[in-house]
Amino acid sequence: MTPPASPNTNSSMNTTPNPTYPPPVRLGPLMGRYFGLQLVVNMANGGAATYLLPLWLQELDADSKVAHYGIVGTLAATCAIIAQPLWGGLSDRTRGRWGRRAPWIAAGAGGIGCCIALLGASSIFPLIVAAACGVQICYSMFSAPLTAIVADRTPVERRGVMSALGGAGAYLGVLGGVLVVSMFASRVQLGFLACAAFVVVAGVPLGIGLKRDSRLLPREPKRPVREALQSFWVSPRRYPDFAWVFVARLVLITGFWGIYSFLLYLAQDYCGLSVEEAARVYPLLSAVLMAAILVSIVPGGWISDRLGRRKIVVMVASGLIGASVIVPLLSPTIPALALSLAIAGVGFGAYLSVDQALMTQVLPSVADSGKQLGILNIAQAGGQVLAPGVAAGVIGLVGYRGLYVFAGVMALAAIALVAPIKSVR
């Protein structure tokens, strides 16, 4: 790999004042657009992927719903893993009057809408798989450049709050989307169309609005194609903290999202509700999780910024997520499910508020921030979309109780993986 512009072996990139980077910006409007984009796009994507898609698969073939959902998740995850760093790298190299981030963000939001509409129009399983993969490719086009804006435009001492706003927007969007689309439980195809229309009408203009900031961003220097491709590899030996953050996020998200992605089926097959009862309870369980995330997400980022520490918040938050699985293991009931989600939500909110800030402080190079954050975002996007496939495999082997054990082990593993990070406190 070509030596990067600014190594992070002693975190000099993240702690040494630099009068020219990030460029000065009014953080208030930028934070508003950043939060709004995360909220809008994840409302549409979350409502379609976590609520409508399981219902659609169940409606088409109830006997194969778990296996089909796992296959869709695994293949879509593969697409996300490939697409995240590619879109981030392309945004690093983009030049034009709109800057390097805004064109990809706006185009990704539009593409998500088109693929969600196709998902609702597909009644053949291979077409559903293709549409779901398209959603994840376009979501990567949206999310990789958007996440890079935190590193591009936000001072290190404000990244905890910026990260908290982004995480709040993303997960409030997912959970809010579930609440909204629950009214389409008996009209799933119409729900897909509503999600598609919403993300195009609201998301694309917000993405275009970022062009005023993105024109000021520094650009990646031009490189030969071979050298550019080689730069997608970040050596774990040279940049161990980058590797630790990547793996820790991947395992935690995979475990936590494995439970949430199967929440509808957990209510039915683990707690004994009928299909109709589960469809009614699911939005309420999502609301519990949303409220718990709200309690901790902004305070977590603020506390982290005030203390100047990231690792301890991430580790405590991961511990709460791990502890949350004990309740439903002891009692397979809806109240226990709700209590577990409340505990996990408090932990996950604090985790979201700080983890992205931690990511921006372990990047090997400022100039390649879009590409490198795209690589790190594989851990989140890939973990979210990989979770259904992994969870389906766990359920097939050891049942739903085993899924909770798996999620708890993954949370404990995330704590162990964050501990060795040295360049960030």
Stockholm file with secondary structure:
# STOCKHOLM 1.0

chainA/1-425         MTPPASPNTNSSMNTTPNPTYPPPVRLGPLMGRYFGLQLVVNMANGGAATYLLPLWLQELDADSKVAHYGIVGTLAATCAIIAQPLWGGLSDRTRGRWGRRAPWIAAGAGGIGCCIALLGASSIFPLIVAAACGVQICYSMFSAPLTAIVADRTPVERRGVMSALGGAGAYLGVLGGVLVVSMFASRVQLGFLACAAFVVVAGVPLGIGLKRDSRLLPREPKRPVREALQSFWVSPRRYPDFAWVFVARLVLITGFWGIYSFLLYLAQDYCGLSVEEAARVYPLLSAVLMAAILVSIVPGGWISDRLGRRKIVVMVASGLIGASVIVPLLSPTIPALALSLAIAGVGFGAYLSVDQALMTQVLPSVADSGKQLGILNIAQAGGQVLAPGVAAGVIGLVGYRGLYVFAGVMALAAIALVAPIKSVR
#=GR chainA/1-425 SS CCCCSSCCTTCHHHHSCCTTSSCCCCHHHHHHHHHHHHHHHHHHHHIIIIIIHHHHHHHHCGGGHHHHHHHHHHHHHHHHHHHHHHHHHHHHHCCSTTTTTHHHHHHHHHHHHHHHHHHHHCCSHHHHHHHHHHHHHHHHHHHHHHHHHHHHHCCGGGHHHHHHHHHHHHHHHHHHHHHHHGGGTTCHHHHHHHHHHHIIIIIHHHHHTTHHHHTTSCCCCCCCHHHHHHTTCCCTTTCHHHHHHHHHHHHHHHHHHHHHHTHHHIIIIITCCCHHHHHHHHHHHHHHHHHHHHHHHHHHHHHHHHHTCCHHHHHHHHHHHHHHTHHHHHCCSHHHHHHHHHHHHHHHHHHHHHHHHHHHTSCSCSTTHHHHHHHHHIIIIIHHHHHHHHHHHHHHHHHHHHHHHHHHHHHHHHHHHHTTCCSCC
#=GC SS_cons         CCCCSSCCTTCHHHHSCCTTSSCCCCHHHHHHHHHHHHHHHHHHHHIIIIIIHHHHHHHHCGGGHHHHHHHHHHHHHHHHHHHHHHHHHHHHHCCSTTTTTHHHHHHHHHHHHHHHHHHHHCCSHHHHHHHHHHHHHHHHHHHHHHHHHHHHHCCGGGHHHHHHHHHHHHHHHHHHHHHHHGGGTTCHHHHHHHHHHHIIIIIHHHHHTTHHHHTTSCCCCCCCHHHHHHTTCCCTTTCHHHHHHHHHHHHHHHHHHHHHHTHHHIIIIITCCCHHHHHHHHHHHHHHHHHHHHHHHHHHHHHHHHHTCCHHHHHHHHHHHHHHTHHHHHCCSHHHHHHHHHHHHHHHHHHHHHHHHHHHTSCSCSTTHHHHHHHHHIIIIIHHHHHHHHHHHHHHHHHHHHHHHHHHHHHHHHHHHHTTCCSCC
//
